[in-house]
Amino acid sequence: MSQEPYQTLTFIEWDGDVPTPFAAPGWAAMEVLVKDLDALFADLPPAFSLLNPPAALSFSEHIRAMQVAGPAGELIYFTEVSGEVPGFTLPTATQQVNQCFVMINAVTAIQTSIDFYARLLGCAAPSAMPARVSILSRSNGLDEDHRHAIAPIALSPGQLFELDQWIERPAAVGQHPPCGWHSLSIRRNTPPPEGMATAPAVITEHLHCYDIATPDGERILWLCPHH
């Protein structure tokens, strides 16, 4: 996806249904930086289904996003940043479709998740703020102008987790997991804080991988050097 920061996207074939957006807690969407959102909207590849056309976010006119479903129904926000946004350090696109700069995580208890990720990543705990999340509202029969509690967590400069307060809905018992976003791998310089992960798996002599024990089961693989 990107050389700087270095990012790759791994595809795994899965015999699952097309997911309903925000049907379950966990990784809900990937937000991808683009240079010209209107050009992408006009020339969206046929494998992608438009869910919401380009529109400014409720808290900043300098961020415009378009929501689409990918070939397996995975939710993607294509986003253009046209200026500075107070309180955020955001990257600048270097090509038309560029890096993932936000992973959106639907959480059952937003304050619990804020505290967890602030400890995991060693960053300040943000306050939740109200924001429009139209896909979350639409999938729950709410007015699209409804405000949901969200919180940005700084992963690194220009890289964020967005925590969105999930709305519980009935789940089918014994349902086979659908397609969609499965897990996230991140590279760090040190092991995770004690008690927040399983014992490490040895990837190579100099690289270990920890499986983070997250509040809602969203899978994070934590890669770090082994000295």
Helices and strands as residue ranges (DSSP letters): E 2-3, E 6-7, E 26-34, H 37-42, E 49-57, E 60-69, E 75-81, E 97-107, H 110-121, E 129-132, H 134-138, E 147-156, E 159-165, E 183-187, E 201-204, E 207-211, E 219-225
